[in-house]
Amino acid sequence: MSQIKIDGRMLRRFIINGANKLVGNREYVNSLNVFPVPDGDTGTNMSMTAVAAAKAVENIESSDFSQVAQAAANGALKGARGNSGVILSQIYRGIYKAAEGKAAIDINGLAECAIGAKETAYKAVMKPKEGTILTIVRALAEKAADAVLSDDAEIDGVLSEMIEYASEMLEKTTDMLPQLKQAGVVDAGGRGLLYIMEGGLESIGIENGISGIEKTESKAVTTVSEASGDIKYGYCTEFFVRAENNASGNKDELVKFLETIGDSIVAVTADLLIKVHVHTDNPGLALERALKIGALENIKIENMRLQHTDLIGISKPEKYGFVAVAAGDGIEKIFKDFGVDKVVKGGNTMNPSTEEILNAIENVNAETVFVLPNNKNIIMAAEQAAELRESKDVKVISSTSVPKGIGAMVGYIKDNTPEENERSMTENMDAVTGGQITFAVKDTVIDNTNISMGDYLCLSEDRLTAVSKDLDEALDIIAEKMLAENEDSSFVCLYYGEGVSEESAQAAADRLSDKYPDVEFDCQYGGQPLYYYLISVE
């Protein structure tokens, strides 16, 4: 199904279908990653970048090739993630620059776009390296240039030949880089780019929308777990700079500075926006220098040494590790601030399985792992998971609520033996009384108390202690009862959930503090669903 020219509508379909093809195969592309892994998963980074380009052209009805190419280039630049994503965005940029002002392109225009993509991509990388996505974009350009010499070339045929030649080159990348040869895989970025090209070619000849693409069943590739090597600079740093003037000149000056503090520098411009990527041990210096140019946006800093350690699996196990079950982003953060390694999402109405807890235990690199189920209905699953993990010392601290789990973490002492920590964590947990305020989901009667759907229910240690029609009244009642039952208590913390504002929670804490001057009251954001307050009395 040959085509004489490619116009804007065809380019739009090409970009969208190419993104769909890559998204459908991103996990396979991710599986090709080997050390070094500076920016995370290539397949994910590239697919998110390609999708950003596709979204930018999705609603453009123009048949002008240049207009669609410009939108794709700008969309990809703003959505670029990681090294591979930035380079992909420059491939789109090079296509637009080569076709600027053209309503449609023929074979010569296709060659010009491919060459422009290659040149722009290579210029974006300070030290271009073969065996990467750059090699593949170069192969595509070389084959497109050859087609210009043919008298009877058709665009769809040329695209097919470009892909075939680049695929042959992709197989050769295994021998171009030691890391790829060691793992026995091809370059992930190059494979991702070919998926985009293949998806785009499939769209040629489709006049009414984009046909669905069947997800490819991809065979996973095992990477080399013994891969080793030092990462020269520890932090992958990415950001946008909105230059006040002369973006190109400012970019060049910034690059000169970045070369003194790092490597893997990619800096590209679109109008007055500069996209920067650098590996450095001093991300603060990079940001400080960029601020002299203009305002910063979309700042992302990642510790690559931690990523590398996780990937190659050679990090020395810690003495202790922790797994906790919890729901609510605030509660999760609190546990992580206390040193919990893995938080399994769950709790009331969301009891995780034994397998989910076991998987979390498996992913904690420690000799002894303490598990905090934080719910009486999860303790048995946690204990079963501990039994299944025979080669690792797993101890379940039978916390029945989040406040008790937090109390257990307060009782952890780094230099204690596992047995001593088990005792101290349990003792500290037992010194905490946990309460909750939630709502009734139906009409019922409990302990001769009539309950209507929507009533506020006050529970202390899972016992119903009061029912109220008003949330503040419910909090006052449960606080009074819990303090009466724990006469020596001197501290109460209110963890407020999704349905409570910070202002309301703080006002409640202040009100209770006035009522009980000998007790210290605090409120913390929990973000837990369904439960307005989790209450800790110590």
N, C-alpha and C positions, 0 to 999 in steps of 0.2 A: 504493500500500500504506500506507494511513493508520494512524496510531497515536494513541490517545486520550492516553496518557501515556508519558513516558520514565522508566524505572526504572534501577536501578543496573547491571543486566546490559546493557541497551541502551547506557547511557553508556560502559560498559567497551568494548563493541564499537566505539562511535563514536570513542573516544580511540585505540584500537589501529589501526583502519582509517585514521583521519586521519593518524597517524604514518607508516603504511606508504605512504600516498599522497605525503606530503611527501618521505620518503626516496627514493622512486622518481623524484622530480623535483628533487632538491636541486641537481644540477648546472645545471639551467636557472635555478633561483633564484640560484645563485652567479653565473651569467653576467650577471645584472641589476645586479650591484654596480658602482657608479661612485664616484669621489672625492666626499666623503671616505670612506675605508675605515678606521674606527677599530678594528674588532674582528675583522678577518678576513672570511671568507665567510659571508654571511647564511644561505644555504641549509644549509650545514654546521652552523652554530651553532643554527639553529632546529630542524633535524631531530634533532640530538643531544638537544636539550631536549625535543622531542616524544617521542622514544624513551624518555627517562628517565621521562616521565609514563606512557607505555604500559607500561613494565616494572613501574612501581609498582602498576598495577591488574591486571596480567596474571593473577595467581593469586587475585584476589578473586572469590569466588563469590556474594557478598552481592547482593541485589536492592535494597539501600538506596542511593538516588541520592546522598545526602549523604556516605555513607561512601566511595563510589568517587570522588566529586569531591574529597574531602579528600586521599585517597591520591594522586590525580593532581597536585593542587596542590603537595603536599610533594615528590613525585618531581621535578616540573618545577623547583621552586625549587633543589633540590640539584644538579640536572643542568643548570641554565641556563648558557649560554655566550654572551658578547657582549651588546650592547645588545638586539638582537632577541630573543635567548633569554630575557633577564630580563623583557622586556615580555610575551613569550608566557607565561612562568610566572605573571605577574600576571593575565593573562586567565584562566588556570585558577584562580587564587586568587579572583578576583572571582566566578566561577561558583560556587565552593564557598561563599563568604560569603553569596551570595544564596539558596542552596538549603540552608543549614545546617539540619539537623534534618528535612529532607523526604525521605520514602521514594521519592517519584516527583514529576515535575513535569508540568503541563499547559501550555496555551498561555500562560496568565498567568505560570507559573513560568519558561517559556522566555524570555519577555520580561524578567522580573526578572533572570535569569542573564546575558542579553546586556547589559543595562544595568549590572549589577554588574561584568561583565568590562570594559566601557568605562570606568567610573568608576575602578576599581582600576588599570587600565593607565595612564590619564591622570595619576593621582596619583603613580604611580611615577616619572614623568619630571619633572625640575625645570622644564624649559622645553619643554612639549609643542609639537610642530611638525606642521603639517598636510602631507599628501603622503607620509605614512609609514604604518606599520602601524596607528598610532592612528586615522588617517582610516578605515581599513577596519573596525576594530572598532566605530567610531562608526556607520558605515553599517549594519553588522549589527544594532546595537542599535536604530537608528531604524526599520528595517523590522520588527523583532520587535515593537516597541511599536505600530506601526500594526496589526499582526495582532490585537491584543487587541480592537480595535474591530469586528472582523468576527465575525459570528454563526456562520458555517459553516467557520471555519478548521480545517485539519488540520495536525498537527505536521510531517509530512513535506513538505506543501505550503508551510508557512511557512518551513521551512528552505531549500527551493528558492528561494523569493522573496527570502530574506535574501541568499543567495549571488548571485543574479542582480543584485540592487541593488548589492551590494558590488563585484561585478565591473565594473559600469558606473562606479562611483566609482574603482576601481583605474585604469581607463583615463584618468581625469582627473588622476591624480597626476602624470602626465608634465608637466603645465603648472603644477603647484603648487610645484615646487622647480627652481631653475635647473640644478642638476646633472642631474636627470632629463630636463629638456627638452633640454639640450645633448647628452645621450647618446641621446635618443629612446627611452627605456625607461620602464616603470612601476616603482613601488617594489618592491624585492625582498622586504621583510618583509611587505608587504600581500599579495603573490602567494603567499608561503609560508603565510600564515594561511588564504587561500582554498583551498589544496590540502588543508589539514587539514579544513576544513569540507566540501569536496567528497568526500573520503574518508569522512568521518563520515556524510554523507548516504547514500552508497552502502551503508552497513551497516544502515540502517533496514530492518526487515523480515526480516533474517537472524536466524534463531532458533538455529542450531547452529554456532557458531563463525564465523570471519571468512573470507569467500571471498577467493581470491587476486586480487591486482590486477595487471593487466598494466602493465609499465613504460611510461610515456609517452615517445614519441619527441619530444624537445624540440629545437626549433630554437635554436641558440645565438645570443646577441645580442652584437654587437661593442660594447664600451664605448669611450668616447672617450679615446684615448691622449694627446690634447693637454690633457686636463683639468688645470687648474692651481689654485693657491691655497695659502695657508699654513695649517698646522695649529697652532693657538694653543698647545695643550699637547701635549707629546711622548709621554707614557706612558699607555697604557690600563691601568688598575689595577683588578683585581677580587679580592675575598676575602669570606670569611664571618667574622662575629664571633659567638662564642657568649657572649651577654650573661649576666652572673650574675644580673641582675634588671632589670625594667622595660625590656624591649627597645624598646618604642615611644618612650619618653622618651629613652633613650640614642641611638636612631637619629636623632631630631630634633636633638639636640645635635651629633652627629657630622656631620650634613648641613650645619649652620651653619658648622662649621669647614671642611669640604671646599669650600664655596662661596668661601672666602677663598683657596684654593690651586688651584682647578680648575673644570671645567665638565662637562657631560654626566653629571650625577650621577643615579644610580638607586640608591635604598636601600629595601629592602622587608624585612618581618619575617614569620617563621612561628614561633610560640611564642617561644623565647628566641634563635632564630637570625636574624641580620641578614645579608642579602646586599647587598654594596656594589659599585658600579661608578662609577669616576670617571676623567676625563682630567686629568692634572696633570703638571707638570714636577718635582714632588717626591713621588714615591710613598712614599719613606721617611717623610715627615711624616704622610701619610695612615695608614700602618701604625702609626706610633708613637702617634698619637691614638687609633686603634681599640683598641690594646692596653690602654688605660685602661678600656675597657668589658669586655673579656674575651679569651679565647684566640682566635687566628686560625686559619683553615683554608683550604685550597684557594687559596692565593695565586697570582695570575697577573699578570705585568707584561710588556707588549709595547711595543716602540718603534714608534709609529705613523708617525714620520717616515721610518723605513727602509721600512715597508710601503708608504707613499705613493710614495716614490721608486721602489721596484720596480714599482709599478703604472703610473705615468704615463710611465715610460721616458725621463725627461729627465736622469737623473743623468750627470754627466761620467764618461767611462770612466777607470778607474784605469790607471796605466802598466803594471802587471803583474797577472796573475791566474794561478791554479794549479788544475789538475785532477789528482786522484790516484785510483788504483784500489786498493781495500782492503776487507777483510772483518774484522768485529769492532768492537764499539762503542768499545773502548778505543783501537784503532789509528786509527779514524776521528777520535776526539777529539784524539789526538796530532797527526795531520796538520792538523786545523783549528786547533789551538793554534799551529802553525808558520805559519799564514796560508793554508792551502789553502782555496779557495772552494767547490769541489764535490768530493765524494767519491763515485765510482761504486762501488757495491757489487759486489765480485767479487774474483777471485784464483785460487788453485789450485782446480780442479774447477768454478769459476764464472767462466769467461772472458766478459767483457762483449763485446757486438758493437761494430762500428764505429759504428753508429747511436747506441748508448747513449753512447759516448765523445763523439761529435760533438754530441749534444744537450747534454751537460755543458759542452762548450767554448762552444756557442752561448749558454748561460746565464751565462757569466762576462763581466761588463762590464769588459773590459780591452783595451788595445791589443795587448799581447803575452801569450799564454797558454802557460805551461809545463805539459806533460802528463807525469805520472809513472805508467807502466804497472805497475811493481813486480812484474812477472812476465815471464819470457822469452816466454811464449806469448801475451802481450797486446801486445807491442811493435809487431808488424805492424799490428794493428787500430788502434793509436794513431797510427801513421804514416799510415795510410790516411785516418783522420779528419782529420789535419792537412792532408793534400792536398785534401780536399773543402772545407775552410774557407778559401777563397781570399781573402776580404776581411778576414781577421784574421791577424796574425802568430802562428803556432802552432809551438812548438818542443818536440819530444819528447825528454826526457831518458831514455835507455834503461836505466832501473833494472830489474834482474831480481829484486828482492826488496824487501820492506817496509823492512828495515834500510838498504838502499842508497837507497831513496826518501827516508827520513828524513835520511840523510846528505846527499843532494842539497839538501834544504830548508835544512839548516844552512849550506850554501855560498852561499845566495842573499844578495845585498847590494843593498839598495834603490836606491842611487845609481848602480849599475853600468848600462852599456848592455845591451841584450838579448844581444848577442854575448858580452860579458864575463861576464854571469850564466850563460850557457850553458856557458862554459868553467869557471867557478868551481864551478858545481853539479856538473858532470861530474867534475871533479878531486876534489871532496870525496866524491862517491859512490864513485869508484874506490878511495878510501882506506879504505872500509868493506868488511869481509868478512861476508857473510850466511850464517847457518846455520839449520837447522830440525830439529825432532824431531817425527816423525809415527808412524804405525803401518802395518803391512802389511795389505792387504785380502785377500791370498791367499798360498798357498804358491808359492815360486818359487826360482830360483837366479840371482844376479847376481854377476858377477866371481868365480865359484867359491865364492860365499858362499851357504849354504843359508838361506833365509828362510821362516819359518812365519807363517801368518796371525795377526795380533795382535802380532807382534814390534815393538819400538820401532826405528825407522829413523832414523839420524843422517845428515843431508845438509849438506855444506858447498859453497856455490855450486852447488847442484843435483847435486853428486856424492855418491854413497853412500859414507860413510866408516866406518860401524860399524853393527852390529846388536846389540840387547840384549833381554833378557827383563825388565829392570828400568829404570824411568824415571830414577831418580837415577843409576844406573850409566851410562845412555845419555848423560845430561847431562855427567857427569864425563869420559866418553870424548871427546865432541865438543869440549868446552872445551879439553881437553889437546891435541887434534890441531889445532884452529884456532889456539891460541896458539903451538904449535910452528911452524906455517906462517907466522905473523905475529909474528916475534920482537920487533919494536919496538912491539907493541901495548901500550897502557896502560889501556884502558877496554873493559869488556864489559857490554852491557845484555841482560837476559833479558826478553823480552816474553811473558808467560805467557797461555795461551789458556783456552778454556772448561773443559777437563778438569783444570785445576790451580788449587788454592786459593792465596790470597795468602800464607798461612802457609807452605805448602810451597815456594812460589817464593822467599820471603825466606830460608827456611832453606837452600835450595840456594845462593842468592847468598852467604850468610854462610859456608857450607862452602867454596865456591870461593875466597872472599876469604882465608880462613885458609890455603888451599893455595897461593895465588899472592899473597903479600903485596905485590908490586910492581905489581899490577894492581888497578884500581878496578872493583868489580862493583856493578851496580844492577839492580833488577827493576821492571818497569812492567806494569800491566794492559793486555793487548791484547784479550782476549776473542775471538780468532780461532777459528773452528771447525776441527776436524780436526788442527790442529798444536798440540802441547802447548807448545812453545817456539819462538819466533823469536829468533835470537841475532845480536847485532851486535858485531863485534870491530873496534876502531879502534886 
